Amino acid sequence: MIPVLAAIMMAAAPAPADTVSGCLAKGDKAGTYTITSGGKATNVMSKSVKLDGHVGHTVTLTGSMDKNGDFDATKLAMKSASCM
């Protein structure tokens, strides 16, 4: 019985969250943003995190990357009030 229980628990475990850090900027469309680090920009969106108040800040976002390379943020930690 124990191996069956372990298999069920592993299947129900959430996938580990991804993180991205960098400078947050407004995207091309309403409600979209980009985060840039090391010259690489990643598209960001979120239904649960208010990103607008952090435009121009250095942040770390936690969430998940979709198959298109867009990041869905579920948590934000501000690292700096500027992108310098």
N, CA, C and O atoms as a CHARMM CRD file, in Angstrom:
* protein
*
  336
    1    1 MET  N      0.80800  -1.19900   0.00000 PROA 1      0.00000
    2    1 MET  CA     0.00000   0.00000   0.00000 PROA 1      0.00000
    3    1 MET  C      0.85200   1.26500   0.00000 PROA 1      0.00000
    4    1 MET  O      0.45700   2.26100  -0.60500 PROA 1      0.00000
    5    2 ILE  N      1.97900   1.25400   0.64400 PROA 2      0.00000
    6    2 ILE  CA     2.81600   2.44600   0.74100 PROA 2      0.00000
    7    2 ILE  C      3.25800   2.93400  -0.63700 PROA 2      0.00000
    8    2 ILE  O      3.16600   4.13600  -0.88300 PROA 2      0.00000
    9    3 PRO  N      3.73300   2.08200  -1.55600 PROA 3      0.00000
   10    3 PRO  CA     4.12300   2.59400  -2.88000 PROA 3      0.00000
   11    3 PRO  C      2.97000   3.26100  -3.62200 PROA 3      0.00000
   12    3 PRO  O      3.18400   4.23700  -4.34100 PROA 3      0.00000
   13    4 VAL  N      1.77200   2.75800  -3.46200 PROA 4      0.00000
   14    4 VAL  CA     0.61500   3.36400  -4.12100 PROA 4      0.00000
   15    4 VAL  C      0.35100   4.74600  -3.54200 PROA 4      0.00000
   16    4 VAL  O      0.09600   5.69100  -4.28800 PROA 4      0.00000
   17    5 LEU  N      0.40900   4.87100  -2.23100 PROA 5      0.00000
   18    5 LEU  CA     0.19900   6.16200  -1.57300 PROA 5      0.00000
   19    5 LEU  C      1.26400   7.16600  -1.99900 PROA 5      0.00000
   20    5 LEU  O      0.95700   8.32800  -2.26500 PROA 5      0.00000
   21    6 ALA  N      2.50800   6.72100  -2.06200 PROA 6      0.00000
   22    6 ALA  CA     3.59800   7.60400  -2.48700 PROA 6      0.00000
   23    6 ALA  C      3.38000   8.08000  -3.92100 PROA 6      0.00000
   24    6 ALA  O      3.62000   9.24800  -4.22800 PROA 6      0.00000
   25    7 ALA  N      2.93200   7.19200  -4.79700 PROA 7      0.00000
   26    7 ALA  CA     2.68800   7.56400  -6.19000 PROA 7      0.00000
   27    7 ALA  C      1.56900   8.59400  -6.28700 PROA 7      0.00000
   28    7 ALA  O      1.65200   9.53100  -7.08200 PROA 7      0.00000
   29    8 ILE  N      0.53100   8.42500  -5.48600 PROA 8      0.00000
   30    8 ILE  CA    -0.58100   9.38400  -5.49300 PROA 8      0.00000
   31    8 ILE  C     -0.11000  10.74200  -4.99000 PROA 8      0.00000
   32    8 ILE  O     -0.46400  11.77100  -5.56400 PROA 8      0.00000
   33    9 MET  N      0.67900  10.75400  -3.93400 PROA 9      0.00000
   34    9 MET  CA     1.16600  12.01100  -3.37900 PROA 9      0.00000
   35    9 MET  C      2.08900  12.72100  -4.35500 PROA 9      0.00000
   36    9 MET  O      2.03000  13.94500  -4.46800 PROA 9      0.00000
   37   10 MET  N      2.94200  11.98600  -5.06500 PROA 10     0.00000
   38   10 MET  CA     3.84900  12.60100  -6.03200 PROA 10     0.00000
   39   10 MET  C      3.07400  13.18900  -7.21000 PROA 10     0.00000
   40   10 MET  O      3.42500  14.25300  -7.71900 PROA 10     0.00000
   41   11 ALA  N      2.02800  12.50000  -7.63700 PROA 11     0.00000
   42   11 ALA  CA     1.23700  12.98500  -8.75900 PROA 11     0.00000
   43   11 ALA  C      0.47200  14.24800  -8.37900 PROA 11     0.00000
   44   11 ALA  O      0.20800  15.08700  -9.24000 PROA 11     0.00000
   45   12 ALA  N      0.11100  14.39800  -7.11000 PROA 12     0.00000
   46   12 ALA  CA    -0.65500  15.54800  -6.66700 PROA 12     0.00000
   47   12 ALA  C      0.21800  16.73000  -6.26700 PROA 12     0.00000
   48   12 ALA  O     -0.29400  17.82800  -6.04900 PROA 12     0.00000
   49   13 ALA  N      1.51900  16.52100  -6.16700 PROA 13     0.00000
   50   13 ALA  CA     2.42000  17.59100  -5.74900 PROA 13     0.00000
   51   13 ALA  C      2.48500  18.67300  -6.82300 PROA 13     0.00000
   52   13 ALA  O      2.59000  18.36000  -8.00900 PROA 13     0.00000
   53   14 PRO  N      2.42400  19.94000  -6.42100 PROA 14     0.00000
   54   14 PRO  CA     2.50200  21.01700  -7.41400 PROA 14     0.00000
   55   14 PRO  C      3.89800  21.09300  -8.03300 PROA 14     0.00000
   56   14 PRO  O      4.89600  20.73900  -7.40500 PROA 14     0.00000
   57   15 ALA  N      3.93900  21.55400  -9.25500 PROA 15     0.00000
   58   15 ALA  CA     5.22300  21.74800  -9.92500 PROA 15     0.00000
   59   15 ALA  C      5.98800  22.87500  -9.22800 PROA 15     0.00000
   60   15 ALA  O      5.37600  23.82300  -8.73700 PROA 15     0.00000
   61   16 PRO  N      7.31400  22.77800  -9.18100 PROA 16     0.00000
   62   16 PRO  CA     8.08000  23.85300  -8.54900 PROA 16     0.00000
   63   16 PRO  C      7.87900  25.16400  -9.30800 PROA 16     0.00000
   64   16 PRO  O      7.75200  25.17100 -10.53200 PROA 16     0.00000
   65   17 ALA  N      7.85200  26.25400  -8.57700 PROA 17     0.00000
   66   17 ALA  CA     7.65400  27.57300  -9.18400 PROA 17     0.00000
   67   17 ALA  C      8.93600  28.05700  -9.84500 PROA 17     0.00000
   68   17 ALA  O     10.03800  27.73000  -9.40600 PROA 17     0.00000
   69   18 ASP  N      8.77800  28.83300 -10.89600 PROA 18     0.00000
   70   18 ASP  CA     9.89500  29.48200 -11.57100 PROA 18     0.00000
   71   18 ASP  C     10.05400  30.88200 -11.00100 PROA 18     0.00000
   72   18 ASP  O      9.10300  31.44100 -10.45400 PROA 18     0.00000
   73   19 THR  N     11.24600  31.45200 -11.12100 PROA 19     0.00000
   74   19 THR  CA    11.45700  32.85000 -10.74200 PROA 19     0.00000
   75   19 THR  C     12.20700  33.56200 -11.85800 PROA 19     0.00000
   76   19 THR  O     13.02900  32.96900 -12.55600 PROA 19     0.00000
   77   20 VAL  N     11.90700  34.83800 -12.00800 PROA 20     0.00000
   78   20 VAL  CA    12.64600  35.72200 -12.90600 PROA 20     0.00000
   79   20 VAL  C     12.89600  37.01700 -12.15500 PROA 20     0.00000
   80   20 VAL  O     12.03800  37.48200 -11.40400 PROA 20     0.00000
   81   21 SER  N     14.06000  37.59700 -12.35600 PROA 21     0.00000
   82   21 SER  CA    14.42500  38.85000 -11.70200 PROA 21     0.00000
   83   21 SER  C     14.90900  39.84000 -12.74400 PROA 21     0.00000
   84   21 SER  O     15.50300  39.46000 -13.75300 PROA 21     0.00000
   85   22 GLY  N     14.64700  41.11700 -12.48800 PROA 22     0.00000
   86   22 GLY  CA    15.12200  42.15200 -13.39000 PROA 22     0.00000
   87   22 GLY  C     14.28200  43.40600 -13.28500 PROA 22     0.00000
   88   22 GLY  O     13.55700  43.61600 -12.31200 PROA 22     0.00000
   89   23 CYS  N     14.39600  44.22900 -14.30600 PROA 23     0.00000
   90   23 CYS  CA    13.71100  45.51100 -14.36500 PROA 23     0.00000
   91   23 CYS  C     12.34000  45.33300 -15.01200 PROA 23     0.00000
   92   23 CYS  O     12.23700  44.82800 -16.13000 PROA 23     0.00000
   93   24 LEU  N     11.29300  45.74700 -14.30600 PROA 24     0.00000
   94   24 LEU  CA     9.92600  45.60500 -14.80800 PROA 24     0.00000
   95   24 LEU  C      9.52700  46.84300 -15.61300 PROA 24     0.00000
   96   24 LEU  O      9.71500  47.97400 -15.16500 PROA 24     0.00000
   97   25 ALA  N      8.97600  46.61300 -16.80400 PROA 25     0.00000
   98   25 ALA  CA     8.52900  47.70200 -17.68400 PROA 25     0.00000
   99   25 ALA  C      7.15900  47.35200 -18.24100 PROA 25     0.00000
  100   25 ALA  O      6.76700  46.18600 -18.26300 PROA 25     0.00000
  101   26 LYS  N      6.42000  48.39100 -18.69900 PROA 26     0.00000
  102   26 LYS  CA     5.13000  48.15200 -19.35300 PROA 26     0.00000
  103   26 LYS  C      5.37100  47.47000 -20.68800 PROA 26     0.00000
  104   26 LYS  O      6.36400  47.72900 -21.36800 PROA 26     0.00000
  105   27 GLY  N      4.44000  46.58900 -21.05200 PROA 27     0.00000
  106   27 GLY  CA     4.50800  45.92100 -22.34300 PROA 27     0.00000
  107   27 GLY  C      3.83200  46.72500 -23.42800 PROA 27     0.00000
  108   27 GLY  O      3.42400  47.86500 -23.20300 PROA 27     0.00000
  109   28 ASP  N      3.71300  46.13600 -24.60900 PROA 28     0.00000
  110   28 ASP  CA     3.10700  46.80800 -25.76100 PROA 28     0.00000
  111   28 ASP  C      1.59100  46.92200 -25.65400 PROA 28     0.00000
  112   28 ASP  O      0.99500  47.86000 -26.18400 PROA 28     0.00000
  113   29 LYS  N      0.96200  45.95600 -24.96100 PROA 29     0.00000
  114   29 LYS  CA    -0.49800  45.94600 -24.83700 PROA 29     0.00000
  115   29 LYS  C     -0.89300  46.19400 -23.39400 PROA 29     0.00000
  116   29 LYS  O     -0.10900  45.95200 -22.47600 PROA 29     0.00000
  117   30 ALA  N     -2.11500  46.67900 -23.19500 PROA 30     0.00000
  118   30 ALA  CA    -2.63100  46.93300 -21.84600 PROA 30     0.00000
  119   30 ALA  C     -2.58400  45.65400 -21.01500 PROA 30     0.00000
  120   30 ALA  O     -2.96600  44.58200 -21.48600 PROA 30     0.00000
  121   31 GLY  N     -2.11300  45.77600 -19.78100 PROA 31     0.00000
  122   31 GLY  CA    -2.06500  44.63500 -18.88000 PROA 31     0.00000
  123   31 GLY  C     -0.89700  43.70800 -19.08200 PROA 31     0.00000
  124   31 GLY  O     -0.81500  42.66100 -18.44000 PROA 31     0.00000
  125   32 THR  N      0.02400  44.08000 -19.97800 PROA 32     0.00000
  126   32 THR  CA     1.21000  43.25300 -20.19800 PROA 32     0.00000
  127   32 THR  C      2.45300  44.02500 -19.77200 PROA 32     0.00000
  128   32 THR  O      2.47500  45.25500 -19.77200 PROA 32     0.00000
  129   33 TYR  N      3.46400  43.28400 -19.41600 PROA 33     0.00000
  130   33 TYR  CA     4.71200  43.85800 -18.91200 PROA 33     0.00000
  131   33 TYR  C      5.87100  43.03500 -19.44100 PROA 33     0.00000
  132   33 TYR  O      5.68200  41.94200 -19.97400 PROA 33     0.00000
  133   34 THR  N      7.08100  43.57700 -19.28600 PROA 34     0.00000
  134   34 THR  CA     8.29100  42.81100 -19.57300 PROA 34     0.00000
  135   34 THR  C      9.22300  42.94500 -18.37700 PROA 34     0.00000
  136   34 THR  O      9.21700  43.95000 -17.66600 PROA 34     0.00000
  137   35 ILE  N     10.01300  41.91500 -18.17900 PROA 35     0.00000
  138   35 ILE  CA    11.06200  41.97700 -17.17200 PROA 35     0.00000
  139   35 ILE  C     12.36100  41.70000 -17.91600 PROA 35     0.00000
  140   35 ILE  O     12.46900  40.71800 -18.64900 PROA 35     0.00000
  141   36 THR  N     13.34900  42.57500 -17.72200 PROA 36     0.00000
  142   36 THR  CA    14.60000  42.48600 -18.46100 PROA 36     0.00000
  143   36 THR  C     15.76500  42.28600 -17.50800 PROA 36     0.00000
  144   36 THR  O     15.91800  42.99800 -16.51500 PROA 36     0.00000
  145   37 SER  N     16.57700  41.30000 -17.84100 PROA 37     0.00000
  146   37 SER  CA    17.78500  41.02700 -17.06800 PROA 37     0.00000
  147   37 SER  C     18.85300  40.50500 -18.01200 PROA 37     0.00000
  148   37 SER  O     18.61100  39.58800 -18.79700 PROA 37     0.00000
  149   38 GLY  N     20.02000  41.09000 -17.92700 PROA 38     0.00000
  150   38 GLY  CA    21.12500  40.65000 -18.77600 PROA 38     0.00000
  151   38 GLY  C     20.84400  40.79100 -20.25300 PROA 38     0.00000
  152   38 GLY  O     21.35100  40.00600 -21.05500 PROA 38     0.00000
  153   39 GLY  N     20.04300  41.78200 -20.63500 PROA 39     0.00000
  154   39 GLY  CA    19.72900  42.01300 -22.03900 PROA 39     0.00000
  155   39 GLY  C     18.60600  41.14000 -22.57600 PROA 39     0.00000
  156   39 GLY  O     18.21000  41.29500 -23.73200 PROA 39     0.00000
  157   40 LYS  N     18.08400  40.22800 -21.76500 PROA 40     0.00000
  158   40 LYS  CA    16.99200  39.34900 -22.19700 PROA 40     0.00000
  159   40 LYS  C     15.67500  39.82600 -21.59200 PROA 40     0.00000
  160   40 LYS  O     15.56100  39.98100 -20.37600 PROA 40     0.00000
  161   41 ALA  N     14.68000  40.05900 -22.45500 PROA 41     0.00000
  162   41 ALA  CA    13.35700  40.50200 -22.00300 PROA 41     0.00000
  163   41 ALA  C     12.38700  39.32800 -22.04100 PROA 41     0.00000
  164   41 ALA  O     12.36700  38.55200 -22.99600 PROA 41     0.00000
  165   42 THR  N     11.58600  39.21400 -20.99000 PROA 42     0.00000
  166   42 THR  CA    10.56600  38.17100 -20.89000 PROA 42     0.00000
  167   42 THR  C      9.21200  38.84600 -20.72100 PROA 42     0.00000
  168   42 THR  O      9.06300  39.74900 -19.89600 PROA 42     0.00000
  169   43 ASN  N      8.22600  38.41200 -21.49800 PROA 43     0.00000
  170   43 ASN  CA     6.86000  38.93400 -21.35100 PROA 43     0.00000
  171   43 ASN  C      6.27200  38.43100 -20.04300 PROA 43     0.00000
  172   43 ASN  O      6.44100  37.26800 -19.67800 PROA 43     0.00000
  173   44 VAL  N      5.57100  39.33200 -19.33500 PROA 44     0.00000
  174   44 VAL  CA     4.99600  39.00800 -18.03300 PROA 44     0.00000
  175   44 VAL  C      3.53500  39.42000 -18.00300 PROA 44     0.00000
  176   44 VAL  O      3.15400  40.45600 -18.54800 PROA 44     0.00000
  177   45 MET  N      2.71900  38.58800 -17.35500 PROA 45     0.00000
  178   45 MET  CA     1.32700  38.93400 -17.08600 PROA 45     0.00000
  179   45 MET  C      0.97400  38.38500 -15.71500 PROA 45     0.00000
  180   45 MET  O      1.66300  37.50700 -15.19600 PROA 45     0.00000
  181   46 SER  N     -0.09700  38.90200 -15.12900 PROA 46     0.00000
  182   46 SER  CA    -0.54500  38.38100 -13.84400 PROA 46     0.00000
  183   46 SER  C     -1.97800  38.79300 -13.58500 PROA 46     0.00000
  184   46 SER  O     -2.36900  39.93400 -13.83000 PROA 46     0.00000
  185   47 LYS  N     -2.75400  37.84600 -13.08600 PROA 47     0.00000
  186   47 LYS  CA    -4.11700  38.14600 -12.65600 PROA 47     0.00000
  187   47 LYS  C     -4.16300  38.35000 -11.15200 PROA 47     0.00000
  188   47 LYS  O     -5.14600  38.87500 -10.62900 PROA 47     0.00000
  189   48 SER  N     -3.10600  37.94000 -10.44400 PROA 48     0.00000
  190   48 SER  CA    -3.13000  37.99200  -8.98100 PROA 48     0.00000
  191   48 SER  C     -2.17000  39.01100  -8.37000 PROA 48     0.00000
  192   48 SER  O     -2.29000  39.33300  -7.18800 PROA 48     0.00000
  193   49 VAL  N     -1.21800  39.52300  -9.15500 PROA 49     0.00000
  194   49 VAL  CA    -0.22800  40.47700  -8.63400 PROA 49     0.00000
  195   49 VAL  C     -0.40500  41.80400  -9.35900 PROA 49     0.00000
  196   49 VAL  O     -0.48400  41.84400 -10.58700 PROA 49     0.00000
  197   50 LYS  N     -0.46800  42.88700  -8.59600 PROA 50     0.00000
  198   50 LYS  CA    -0.57400  44.22100  -9.18900 PROA 50     0.00000
  199   50 LYS  C      0.83000  44.67800  -9.60400 PROA 50     0.00000
  200   50 LYS  O      1.62200  45.13400  -8.77900 PROA 50     0.00000
  201   51 LEU  N      1.11000  44.54400 -10.88800 PROA 51     0.00000
  202   51 LEU  CA     2.44300  44.84900 -11.40300 PROA 51     0.00000
  203   51 LEU  C      2.62300  46.33500 -11.71100 PROA 51     0.00000
  204   51 LEU  O      3.74800  46.83300 -11.66600 PROA 51     0.00000
  205   52 ASP  N      1.54500  47.05200 -12.02200 PROA 52     0.00000
  206   52 ASP  CA     1.63400  48.43800 -12.48200 PROA 52     0.00000
  207   52 ASP  C      2.40300  49.34400 -11.52100 PROA 52     0.00000
  208   52 ASP  O      3.14700  50.21700 -11.97000 PROA 52     0.00000
  209   53 GLY  N      2.24200  49.15800 -10.23000 PROA 53     0.00000
  210   53 GLY  CA     2.92900  49.98700  -9.25000 PROA 53     0.00000
  211   53 GLY  C      4.41000  49.70900  -9.12400 PROA 53     0.00000
  212   53 GLY  O      5.11000  50.40000  -8.38400 PROA 53     0.00000
  213   54 HSD  N      4.90300  48.69800  -9.84000 PROA 54     0.00000
  214   54 HSD  CA     6.31800  48.33400  -9.75200 PROA 54     0.00000
  215   54 HSD  C      7.07800  48.55600 -11.06000 PROA 54     0.00000
  216   54 HSD  O      8.22400  48.12600 -11.19300 PROA 54     0.00000
  217   55 VAL  N      6.44600  49.22200 -12.02300 PROA 55     0.00000
  218   55 VAL  CA     7.13100  49.55500 -13.27600 PROA 55     0.00000
  219   55 VAL  C      8.31100  50.46200 -12.94900 PROA 55     0.00000
  220   55 VAL  O      8.16200  51.44400 -12.22200 PROA 55     0.00000
  221   56 GLY  N      9.47500  50.13400 -13.48200 PROA 56     0.00000
  222   56 GLY  CA    10.69200  50.90200 -13.21000 PROA 56     0.00000
  223   56 GLY  C     11.44300  50.41900 -11.98400 PROA 56     0.00000
  224   56 GLY  O     12.46600  50.99700 -11.61700 PROA 56     0.00000
  225   57 HSD  N     10.95000  49.36800 -11.34600 PROA 57     0.00000
  226   57 HSD  CA    11.62400  48.79300 -10.17300 PROA 57     0.00000
  227   57 HSD  C     12.32900  47.49800 -10.55800 PROA 57     0.00000
  228   57 HSD  O     11.95600  46.84300 -11.53100 PROA 57     0.00000
  229   58 THR  N     13.34200  47.13800  -9.79500 PROA 58     0.00000
  230   58 THR  CA    13.96700  45.82600  -9.92100 PROA 58     0.00000
  231   58 THR  C     13.21000  44.88000  -8.99700 PROA 58     0.00000
  232   58 THR  O     13.11000  45.11800  -7.79400 PROA 58     0.00000
  233   59 VAL  N     12.67800  43.80400  -9.57400 PROA 59     0.00000
  234   59 VAL  CA    11.83300  42.88000  -8.82200 PROA 59     0.00000
  235   59 VAL  C     12.23800  41.43100  -9.10400 PROA 59     0.00000
  236   59 VAL  O     12.92600  41.14000 -10.08100 PROA 59     0.00000
  237   60 THR  N     11.79900  40.54700  -8.23500 PROA 60     0.00000
  238   60 THR  CA    11.85600  39.11000  -8.48300 PROA 60     0.00000
  239   60 THR  C     10.41900  38.61400  -8.50800 PROA 60     0.00000
  240   60 THR  O      9.66100  38.82100  -7.56100 PROA 60     0.00000
  241   61 LEU  N     10.05700  37.96000  -9.60000 PROA 61     0.00000
  242   61 LEU  CA     8.71300  37.41600  -9.75500 PROA 61     0.00000
  243   61 LEU  C      8.75400  35.90000  -9.61500 PROA 61     0.00000
  244   61 LEU  O      9.67000  35.24400 -10.11000 PROA 61     0.00000
  245   62 THR  N      7.76500  35.36300  -8.94500 PROA 62     0.00000
  246   62 THR  CA     7.60100  33.92100  -8.81800 PROA 62     0.00000
  247   62 THR  C      6.33500  33.55100  -9.56200 PROA 62     0.00000
  248   62 THR  O      5.34000  34.27200  -9.48800 PROA 62     0.00000
  249   63 GLY  N      6.35600  32.43800 -10.27700 PROA 63     0.00000
  250   63 GLY  CA     5.19500  32.00200 -11.03400 PROA 63     0.00000
  251   63 GLY  C      5.55800  30.85100 -11.94000 PROA 63     0.00000
  252   63 GLY  O      6.29500  29.94600 -11.55000 PROA 63     0.00000
  253   64 SER  N      5.03400  30.89000 -13.15900 PROA 64     0.00000
  254   64 SER  CA     5.32200  29.80900 -14.10300 PROA 64     0.00000
  255   64 SER  C      5.47500  30.35800 -15.51600 PROA 64     0.00000
  256   64 SER  O      4.82600  31.32700 -15.91200 PROA 64     0.00000
  257   65 MET  N      6.35700  29.70000 -16.25800 PROA 65     0.00000
  258   65 MET  CA     6.61900  30.04100 -17.65000 PROA 65     0.00000
  259   65 MET  C      5.73100  29.15300 -18.51500 PROA 65     0.00000
  260   65 MET  O      5.69200  27.93900 -18.31400 PROA 65     0.00000
  261   66 ASP  N      5.01700  29.74300 -19.47600 PROA 66     0.00000
  262   66 ASP  CA     4.20000  28.91200 -20.35300 PROA 66     0.00000
  263   66 ASP  C      5.01600  28.44000 -21.55000 PROA 66     0.00000
  264   66 ASP  O      6.18400  28.80100 -21.69900 PROA 66     0.00000
  265   67 LYS  N      4.39500  27.63600 -22.39500 PROA 67     0.00000
  266   67 LYS  CA     5.12400  27.04500 -23.53100 PROA 67     0.00000
  267   67 LYS  C      5.58700  28.07800 -24.55000 PROA 67     0.00000
  268   67 LYS  O      6.46700  27.79000 -25.36100 PROA 67     0.00000
  269   68 ASN  N      5.00000  29.29000 -24.52200 PROA 68     0.00000
  270   68 ASN  CA     5.40200  30.36300 -25.44100 PROA 68     0.00000
  271   68 ASN  C      6.52300  31.22500 -24.87800 PROA 68     0.00000
  272   68 ASN  O      7.01100  32.12900 -25.55500 PROA 68     0.00000
  273   69 GLY  N      6.94000  30.94800 -23.62800 PROA 69     0.00000
  274   69 GLY  CA     7.99000  31.73500 -23.00300 PROA 69     0.00000
  275   69 GLY  C      7.48300  32.94400 -22.24700 PROA 69     0.00000
  276   69 GLY  O      8.27600  33.77700 -21.80700 PROA 69     0.00000
  277   70 ASP  N      6.15400  33.05600 -22.08600 PROA 70     0.00000
  278   70 ASP  CA     5.56200  34.14600 -21.30200 PROA 70     0.00000
  279   70 ASP  C      5.47900  33.72300 -19.84300 PROA 70     0.00000
  280   70 ASP  O      5.23700  32.55400 -19.54400 PROA 70     0.00000
  281   71 PHE  N      5.67800  34.67300 -18.93800 PROA 71     0.00000
  282   71 PHE  CA     5.70700  34.37600 -17.51500 PROA 71     0.00000
  283   71 PHE  C      4.42200  34.84100 -16.84100 PROA 71     0.00000
  284   71 PHE  O      4.02400  35.99600 -16.99000 PROA 71     0.00000
  285   72 ASP  N      3.76700  33.94100 -16.09500 PROA 72     0.00000
  286   72 ASP  CA     2.56100  34.26600 -15.33100 PROA 72     0.00000
  287   72 ASP  C      2.97000  34.40700 -13.87000 PROA 72     0.00000
  288   72 ASP  O      3.24000  33.41200 -13.19700 PROA 72     0.00000
  289   73 ALA  N      3.01600  35.64400 -13.38000 PROA 73     0.00000
  290   73 ALA  CA     3.49800  35.92400 -12.02300 PROA 73     0.00000
  291   73 ALA  C      2.40300  35.69700 -10.99000 PROA 73     0.00000
  292   73 ALA  O      1.26100  36.11900 -11.17100 PROA 73     0.00000
  293   74 THR  N      2.77200  35.02000  -9.89800 PROA 74     0.00000
  294   74 THR  CA     1.84300  34.80500  -8.78700 PROA 74     0.00000
  295   74 THR  C      2.33900  35.47200  -7.50300 PROA 74     0.00000
  296   74 THR  O      1.60700  35.55300  -6.51600 PROA 74     0.00000
  297   75 LYS  N      3.58500  35.94900  -7.52200 PROA 75     0.00000
  298   75 LYS  CA     4.16800  36.59000  -6.33800 PROA 75     0.00000
  299   75 LYS  C      5.24800  37.56800  -6.80600 PROA 75     0.00000
  300   75 LYS  O      5.93900  37.31300  -7.79200 PROA 75     0.00000
  301   76 LEU  N      5.38800  38.68400  -6.09400 PROA 76     0.00000
  302   76 LEU  CA     6.38400  39.70500  -6.42600 PROA 76     0.00000
  303   76 LEU  C      7.16000  40.08000  -5.17900 PROA 76     0.00000
  304   76 LEU  O      6.57900  40.27300  -4.11100 PROA 76     0.00000
  305   77 ALA  N      8.47700  40.18200  -5.31400 PROA 77     0.00000
  306   77 ALA  CA     9.33100  40.70300  -4.25100 PROA 77     0.00000
  307   77 ALA  C     10.13500  41.85200  -4.85100 PROA 77     0.00000
  308   77 ALA  O     10.87000  41.66000  -5.81900 PROA 77     0.00000
  309   78 MET  N      9.99600  43.04600  -4.27500 PROA 78     0.00000
  310   78 MET  CA    10.72500  44.20000  -4.78600 PROA 78     0.00000
  311   78 MET  C     12.15300  44.17600  -4.24900 PROA 78     0.00000
  312   78 MET  O     12.37600  44.02500  -3.04800 PROA 78     0.00000
  313   79 LYS  N     13.11600  44.32700  -5.15800 PROA 79     0.00000
  314   79 LYS  CA    14.53400  44.33300  -4.78100 PROA 79     0.00000
  315   79 LYS  C     15.08200  45.75100  -4.70000 PROA 79     0.00000
  316   79 LYS  O     15.94600  46.03700  -3.87000 PROA 79     0.00000
  317   80 SER  N     14.58400  46.64500  -5.56000 PROA 80     0.00000
  318   80 SER  CA    15.06300  48.02900  -5.59200 PROA 80     0.00000
  319   80 SER  C     13.98700  48.91100  -6.22200 PROA 80     0.00000
  320   80 SER  O     13.23700  48.46700  -7.09100 PROA 80     0.00000
  321   81 ALA  N     13.92000  50.16200  -5.77500 PROA 81     0.00000
  322   81 ALA  CA    12.95200  51.11300  -6.31000 PROA 81     0.00000
  323   81 ALA  C     13.39000  51.68600  -7.65100 PROA 81     0.00000
  324   81 ALA  O     12.70700  52.54300  -8.21200 PROA 81     0.00000
  325   82 SER  N     14.52000  51.22100  -8.17000 PROA 82     0.00000
  326   82 SER  CA    14.97900  51.67000  -9.48600 PROA 82     0.00000
  327   82 SER  C     15.56100  50.49400 -10.23600 PROA 82     0.00000
  328   82 SER  O     15.73200  49.40800  -9.68200 PROA 82     0.00000
  329   83 CYS  N     15.86200  50.71900 -11.49000 PROA 83     0.00000
  330   83 CYS  CA    16.46500  49.67000 -12.33200 PROA 83     0.00000
  331   83 CYS  C     17.93900  49.92800 -12.56700 PROA 83     0.00000
  332   83 CYS  O     18.51600  49.38100 -13.50600 PROA 83     0.00000
  333   84 MET  N     18.54700  50.73000 -11.75400 PROA 84     0.00000
  334   84 MET  CA    19.96900  51.05000 -11.91700 PROA 84     0.00000
  335   84 MET  C     20.82700  49.96100 -11.36000 PROA 84     0.00000
  336   84 MET  O     22.05300  50.05500 -11.40700 PROA 84     0.00000
